[in-house]
Amino acid sequence: ACPQSAPQPPLQDGNDPDPYVKTYLLPDPQKTTKRKTKVARKTCNPTYNEMLVYDGIPRGDLEQRELRLSVLSEEGFWENILLGEVGIRLRDLDLAQEKMGWFALGSRGHGTL
């Protein structure tokens, strides 16, 4: 089970999720910038070390976009469950430097960071 400090278990049945991360550079009407990690099985504390590379997009264009990062739980034949998401304005980052850090995940409808 997930840590007791969590307000409620991520899944309604009380089981640990099978989380994965999906990212988009918004706006992206054709969803050509979608990236997805592998699924981590039965964990509330997954670790992902993924490099996001967007070749062919000029830096000026990147700085006008938002990286939308969503954490979902894979649920087989049913619709996957959104565990949390965050929007990261790329103009707030130094794109010439590697970025490592923590971002608080919220639910759909919360503001972006």
Residue pairs with C-beta under 8 A, 6 or more apart in sequence:
1 9
1 14
1 16
2 9
2 10
2 16
2 44
3 44
6 44
9 15
10 16
10 17
10 44
10 73
10 81
10 83
11 17
11 73
11 81
15 42
16 42
16 43
16 44
17 42
17 43
17 44
17 73
17 81
17 83
18 39
18 40
18 41
18 42
18 73
18 74
18 75
19 39
19 40
19 43
19 46
19 71
19 72
19 73
19 74
19 83
20 36
20 37
20 38
20 39
20 40
20 46
20 71
20 72
20 73
20 74
21 36
21 37
21 48
21 50
21 69
21 70
21 71
21 72
22 34
22 35
22 36
22 37
22 69
22 70
22 72
23 33
23 34
23 35
23 36
23 52
23 67
23 68
23 69
23 70
24 31
24 33
24 34
24 35
24 67
24 68
25 33
25 54
25 57
25 62
25 65
25 66
25 67
25 68
25 90
26 65
26 66
26 67
26 68
26 87
27 65
28 34
33 54
35 50
35 52
37 48
37 50
39 74
40 46
40 47
40 48
52 67
54 62
59 95
62 90
62 95
63 90
63 91
63 95
64 90
64 91
65 90
66 87
66 88
66 89
66 90
66 112
67 87
67 88
67 90
68 85
68 86
68 87
69 85
69 86
69 87
69 88
69 103
70 82
70 84
70 85
71 82
71 83
71 84
71 85
71 105
72 80
72 81
72 82
72 83
73 80
73 81
73 83
74 80
75 81
82 107
82 108
83 105
84 105
84 106
84 107
85 105
85 106
85 107
85 108
86 103
86 104
86 105
86 106
86 112
86 113
87 112
87 113
88 103
88 112
88 113
89 112
89 113
93 99
103 113
104 113
